[in-house]
């Protein structure tokens, strides 16, 4: 805000100085002209009469020059204010797609730029709200129906303690699923409307991936998965929290779909101006149809694992990589495992 005010001040001050200089020059030139016109041309010798004519003539010339100039400036300012006013009325009516066309740098440019930024933010909030309502309501029905159904069963008095515990576990599981669904839907909608990565910092990307592997160590140790990796040290500038979300999602999927005794490998390869991270597993693999829709929100190609996921993780991963200016691709065949390759610019 202070920067924009400073920009406007820098533009206004030269205009004031130029206008003041023009007024002074106009007054001097007008007075000199009237002095020559009254004394030399008409030959008026009386000092008082000559002074009266000089002052009167100077005022007339001064008015004839400045009035058109001020009229032009006034009309320009009114045109700019009218443009802003009409745009504000459209936004007030709910049209957040409105933008003010900035044809050239002028005094109102910082205000127009701020207005356009405001509209972009309002539009993204509207998209976020609509996406959340449409997507979340669609996925909301199944878990809430389960919670409602098993809660109703718990009201019956002839249930055994084992049945009660079983139903309570299902309610806890489904409520946890709802919580994750809400969090991931909001995150995906937010990332979809986001255009730049904020809160960036410099850190070791390889060390972060190694730490994510350690976080998931209990899962892959329980399944006796052989985990191997090559982590070349690389300094990366990015949002640490978003990138951790990315690696945990991909690694988590690899652990989930790799059978007992399988293998998972992670390789971080540093290039001149980029870094490539490959995460491969010897899991179930994916069909061509699943690969085609893999990054679609709420899509789950393997229905046998649908209760363990929400179908949002890879959509979020893809959006994070896109925001970082990178690419993510998958190579997979049924029965041969999958390999995720993430390329990120440095």
C-alpha positions as CSV (number, residue, x, y, z in Angstrom):
1,X,0.0,0.0,0.0
2,X,2.8,2.4,0.9
3,X,4.7,1.5,-2.3
4,X,1.6,2.4,-4.4
5,X,1.1,5.7,-2.5
6,X,4.8,6.4,-3.1
7,X,4.4,5.7,-6.8
8,X,1.4,8.0,-7.1
9,X,3.3,10.7,-5.2
10,X,6.3,10.4,-7.6
11,X,3.9,10.9,-10.6
12,X,1.9,13.8,-9.0
13,X,4.9,15.9,-7.9
14,X,6.4,16.3,-11.4
15,X,2.9,17.2,-12.8
16,X,2.5,19.9,-10.1
17,X,6.0,21.3,-10.8
18,X,5.3,21.3,-14.6
19,X,1.9,23.1,-14.1
20,X,3.4,25.6,-11.7
21,X,6.3,26.3,-14.2
22,X,3.8,26.6,-17.1
23,X,1.7,29.1,-15.0
24,X,4.8,31.2,-14.2
25,X,6.1,31.2,-17.8
26,X,2.6,32.1,-19.1
27,X,2.3,35.0,-16.7
28,X,5.7,36.4,-17.6
29,X,5.2,36.0,-21.4
30,X,1.7,37.5,-21.1
31,X,3.0,40.5,-19.2
32,X,5.9,41.1,-21.5
33,X,3.6,40.8,-24.5
34,X,1.1,43.3,-23.0
35,X,4.0,45.7,-22.1
36,X,5.2,45.7,-25.7
37,X,1.6,45.9,-27.1
38,X,0.5,48.8,-24.8
39,X,3.7,50.9,-24.6
40,X,5.5,50.2,-27.9
41,X,2.6,49.5,-30.3
42,X,0.0,51.9,-29.0
43,X,2.5,54.3,-27.5
44,X,0.6,54.8,-24.2
45,X,2.9,57.0,-22.0
46,X,0.8,57.4,-18.9
47,X,2.2,55.0,-16.3
48,X,-1.0,54.2,-14.5
49,X,-3.0,53.7,-17.7
50,X,-0.3,51.5,-19.2
51,X,-0.1,49.4,-16.0
52,X,-3.9,49.0,-16.1
53,X,-3.8,47.8,-19.7
54,X,-0.9,45.5,-18.9
55,X,-2.6,43.9,-16.0
56,X,-5.9,43.5,-17.7
57,X,-4.4,42.1,-20.9
58,X,-2.2,39.7,-18.9
59,X,-5.3,38.4,-17.1
60,X,-7.2,37.9,-20.4
61,X,-4.3,36.1,-22.1
62,X,-3.7,34.1,-18.9
63,X,-7.3,33.0,-18.7
64,X,-7.5,32.1,-22.4
65,X,-4.4,29.9,-22.1
66,X,-5.1,28.2,-18.7
67,X,-8.9,27.6,-19.1
68,X,-8.5,25.2,-22.1
69,X,-5.5,23.5,-20.4
70,X,-7.4,23.0,-17.1
71,X,-10.5,21.8,-19.1
72,X,-8.4,19.1,-20.8
73,X,-6.8,18.0,-17.5
74,X,-10.2,18.0,-15.7
75,X,-11.9,15.9,-18.5
76,X,-9.0,13.4,-18.3
77,X,-9.4,13.1,-14.5
78,X,-13.1,12.7,-14.8
79,X,-12.7,10.1,-17.5
80,X,-10.4,8.1,-15.2
81,X,-12.7,8.4,-12.2
82,X,-15.7,7.4,-14.4
83,X,-13.9,4.3,-15.6
84,X,-13.1,3.3,-12.0
85,X,-16.6,4.1,-10.8
86,X,-18.2,2.0,-13.5
87,X,-15.8,-0.9,-12.8
88,X,-16.6,-0.7,-9.0
89,X,-20.4,-0.8,-9.8
90,X,-19.9,-4.0,-11.8
91,X,-17.9,-5.6,-9.0
92,X,-20.6,-4.6,-6.5
93,X,-23.1,-6.4,-8.8
94,X,-21.1,-9.6,-8.4
95,X,-19.1,-9.5,-11.7
96,X,-15.6,-10.3,-10.4
97,X,-14.2,-10.8,-13.9
98,X,-14.2,-7.1,-14.4
99,X,-10.7,-5.6,-15.2
100,X,-9.6,-2.1,-16.1
101,X,-7.6,-1.9,-19.2
102,X,-4.3,0.0,-18.6
103,X,-3.3,1.4,-22.0
104,X,-0.5,3.6,-20.8
105,X,1.2,4.7,-17.6
106,X,-0.8,7.5,-16.0
107,X,-1.6,8.9,-12.6
108,X,-4.3,6.4,-11.9
109,X,-2.3,3.4,-13.0
110,X,-1.4,2.2,-9.4
111,X,-5.1,2.5,-8.4
112,X,-6.1,0.5,-11.5
113,X,-3.5,-2.2,-10.8
114,X,-4.7,-2.5,-7.2
115,X,-8.3,-2.8,-8.5
116,X,-7.4,-5.5,-10.9
117,X,-5.6,-7.4,-8.2
118,X,-8.6,-7.1,-5.9
119,X,-10.9,-8.4,-8.6
120,X,-8.6,-11.4,-9.3
121,X,-8.6,-12.3,-5.6
122,X,-12.4,-12.0,-5.3
123,X,-12.8,-14.1,-8.4
124,X,-10.4,-16.8,-7.0
125,X,-12.4,-16.8,-3.7
126,X,-15.6,-17.3,-5.7
127,X,-14.1,-20.1,-7.7
128,X,-12.8,-21.6,-4.4
129,X,-16.2,-21.5,-2.9
130,X,-18.0,-23.0,-6.0
131,X,-15.4,-25.8,-6.3
132,X,-15.6,-26.6,-2.7
133,X,-19.4,-26.8,-2.7
134,X,-19.7,-28.8,-5.9
135,X,-16.9,-31.3,-5.2
136,X,-17.2,-31.6,-1.5
137,X,-20.9,-32.1,-1.5
138,X,-20.5,-34.9,-4.0
139,X,-18.0,-36.8,-1.8
140,X,-19.7,-35.9,1.4
141,X,-22.7,-38.2,1.1
142,X,-21.0,-41.6,1.6
143,X,-19.2,-41.0,4.9
144,X,-22.0,-39.0,6.5
145,X,-24.5,-41.7,5.5
146,X,-22.2,-44.3,7.2
147,X,-21.9,-42.2,10.3
148,X,-25.7,-41.6,10.5
149,X,-26.4,-45.3,9.9
150,X,-24.1,-46.7,12.5
151,X,-25.0,-44.0,15.0
152,X,-28.6,-45.1,14.6
153,X,-27.7,-48.7,15.2
154,X,-25.9,-47.7,18.4
155,X,-29.2,-46.4,19.7
156,X,-30.5,-49.9,19.8
157,X,-30.2,-51.5,23.3
158,X,-29.7,-55.1,22.2
159,X,-26.2,-54.7,20.8
160,X,-23.3,-56.6,22.2
161,X,-20.2,-54.8,23.4
162,X,-18.3,-56.1,20.5
163,X,-20.8,-54.7,18.0
164,X,-20.9,-51.4,19.7
165,X,-17.1,-51.1,19.6
166,X,-17.1,-52.1,15.9
167,X,-19.7,-49.5,15.0
168,X,-17.8,-46.8,17.0
169,X,-14.6,-47.6,15.2
170,X,-16.4,-47.2,11.8
171,X,-17.8,-43.8,13.0
172,X,-14.4,-42.7,14.1
173,X,-12.9,-43.8,10.8
174,X,-15.6,-42.1,8.7
175,X,-15.4,-38.9,10.7
176,X,-11.6,-38.9,10.2
177,X,-12.2,-39.4,6.5
178,X,-14.6,-36.4,6.4
179,X,-12.0,-34.2,8.1
180,X,-9.3,-35.2,5.6
181,X,-11.8,-34.7,2.8
182,X,-12.5,-31.2,3.9
183,X,-8.9,-30.3,4.4
184,X,-7.7,-31.7,1.1
185,X,-10.6,-30.2,-0.9
186,X,-9.9,-26.8,0.5
187,X,-6.2,-27.2,-0.2
188,X,-6.8,-28.3,-3.8
189,X,-9.3,-25.5,-4.5
190,X,-6.9,-22.9,-3.0
191,X,-4.0,-24.2,-5.1
192,X,-6.1,-24.2,-8.2
193,X,-6.8,-20.5,-7.8
194,X,-3.3,-19.7,-6.7
195,X,-0.8,-18.4,-9.3
196,X,2.5,-18.1,-7.4
197,X,4.2,-19.9,-4.6
198,X,4.5,-17.8,-1.4
199,X,6.5,-18.2,1.8
200,X,9.5,-19.7,0.0
201,X,12.8,-20.5,1.7
202,X,16.2,-22.0,0.8
203,X,16.7,-25.6,2.1
204,X,18.1,-29.0,1.1
205,X,15.5,-30.8,-1.0
206,X,17.2,-34.2,-0.8
207,X,17.3,-34.0,3.0
208,X,13.5,-33.2,3.0
209,X,12.7,-36.3,0.8
210,X,14.9,-38.4,3.1
211,X,13.0,-37.1,6.1
212,X,9.7,-37.9,4.5
213,X,10.9,-41.4,3.9
214,X,11.7,-41.7,7.6
215,X,8.3,-40.4,8.5
216,X,6.7,-43.3,6.5
217,X,9.3,-45.9,7.8
218,X,6.8,-47.6,10.1
219,X,4.5,-48.4,7.2
220,X,7.1,-49.8,4.8
221,X,8.9,-51.7,7.6
222,X,5.6,-53.3,8.6
223,X,5.2,-54.5,5.0
224,X,8.9,-55.6,4.9
225,X,9.5,-53.3,1.9
226,X,13.1,-52.9,0.8
227,X,13.7,-49.2,0.6
228,X,16.7,-47.8,-1.3
229,X,17.7,-44.3,-2.3
230,X,20.3,-42.0,-3.8
231,X,20.0,-38.5,-2.4
232,X,22.3,-36.0,-4.1
233,X,22.5,-32.8,-2.0
234,X,20.7,-29.9,-3.7
235,X,19.7,-26.5,-2.5
236,X,16.1,-25.6,-3.5
237,X,14.1,-22.5,-3.0
238,X,10.4,-23.2,-2.4
239,X,7.6,-23.6,0.1
240,X,8.8,-26.3,2.5
241,X,5.3,-27.3,3.7
242,X,3.9,-27.7,0.2
243,X,6.9,-29.7,-1.0
244,X,6.6,-32.0,2.0
245,X,3.0,-32.6,1.1
246,X,4.1,-33.5,-2.4
247,X,6.7,-36.1,-1.3
248,X,4.6,-37.6,1.4
249,X,1.7,-38.2,-1.0
250,X,3.9,-39.9,-3.7
251,X,5.8,-41.9,-1.2
252,X,2.6,-42.8,0.7
253,X,1.0,-44.1,-2.5
254,X,4.1,-46.2,-3.3
255,X,4.0,-47.8,0.2
256,X,0.2,-48.3,-0.1
257,X,0.3,-50.1,-3.4
258,X,3.5,-52.1,-2.9
259,X,2.9,-55.6,-1.6
260,X,4.7,-57.2,1.3
261,X,8.3,-57.9,0.5
262,X,8.3,-55.4,-2.4
263,X,10.8,-52.6,-3.3
264,X,10.7,-48.8,-3.4
265,X,13.6,-46.7,-4.7
266,X,14.1,-43.0,-4.6
267,X,16.7,-41.1,-6.7
268,X,17.5,-37.4,-6.6
269,X,19.5,-36.3,-9.6
270,X,20.8,-32.8,-9.9
271,X,21.3,-31.1,-13.3
272,X,22.7,-27.7,-14.2
273,X,19.4,-25.8,-13.8
274,X,17.0,-28.4,-12.6
275,X,16.6,-31.4,-10.3
276,X,14.9,-34.7,-11.1
277,X,13.3,-36.9,-8.4
278,X,12.2,-40.4,-9.4
279,X,10.1,-42.6,-7.0
280,X,9.7,-46.2,-8.3
281,X,7.9,-49.2,-6.7
282,X,7.3,-52.8,-7.5
283,X,3.6,-52.5,-6.7
284,X,0.4,-53.4,-8.6
285,X,0.9,-51.0,-11.4
286,X,-1.9,-49.1,-13.3
287,X,-3.9,-49.6,-16.4
288,X,-3.9,-47.2,-19.3
289,X,-7.4,-46.0,-18.3
290,X,-6.2,-45.2,-14.7
291,X,-3.1,-43.4,-16.0
292,X,-5.3,-41.2,-18.2
293,X,-7.4,-40.0,-15.3
294,X,-4.7,-40.4,-12.5
295,X,-4.6,-36.7,-11.7
296,X,-8.3,-36.0,-11.9
297,X,-9.8,-34.9,-8.5
298,X,-11.6,-37.7,-6.6
299,X,-10.6,-40.3,-9.2
300,X,-9.6,-43.7,-7.7
301,X,-8.6,-46.3,-10.3
302,X,-8.2,-49.1,-7.7
303,X,-11.5,-49.4,-5.9
304,X,-10.0,-52.0,-3.5
305,X,-8.1,-49.1,-1.8
306,X,-10.8,-46.5,-2.1
307,X,-11.6,-46.7,1.6
308,X,-7.9,-45.7,2.4
309,X,-7.9,-42.6,0.2
310,X,-9.9,-39.6,-1.1
311,X,-8.7,-39.4,-4.7
312,X,-7.3,-35.9,-4.1
313,X,-3.6,-36.6,-3.3
314,X,-2.2,-36.8,-6.8
315,X,-4.4,-33.8,-8.0
316,X,-2.8,-31.8,-5.2
317,X,0.7,-33.1,-6.2
318,X,0.3,-32.1,-9.8
319,X,-0.9,-28.6,-8.9
320,X,2.0,-28.1,-6.5
321,X,4.5,-29.1,-9.2
322,X,2.8,-26.8,-11.7
323,X,3.0,-23.9,-9.3
324,X,6.7,-24.6,-9.0
325,X,7.2,-24.4,-12.8
326,X,7.9,-28.2,-13.0
327,X,6.5,-31.3,-14.5
328,X,5.3,-34.6,-13.1
329,X,4.8,-37.8,-15.1
330,X,4.0,-41.4,-14.4
331,X,5.2,-44.6,-16.1
332,X,3.3,-47.8,-15.1
333,X,1.9,-51.1,-16.3
334,X,-0.3,-53.6,-14.5
335,X,1.8,-56.0,-12.5
336,X,5.2,-54.2,-13.0
337,X,4.9,-51.3,-10.6
338,X,5.0,-47.5,-11.2
339,X,7.5,-44.8,-11.5
340,X,6.8,-41.1,-10.7
341,X,9.2,-38.6,-12.2
342,X,9.2,-35.0,-10.9
343,X,11.3,-32.3,-12.6
344,X,11.8,-29.0,-10.8
345,X,13.6,-26.0,-12.1
346,X,16.4,-24.6,-9.8
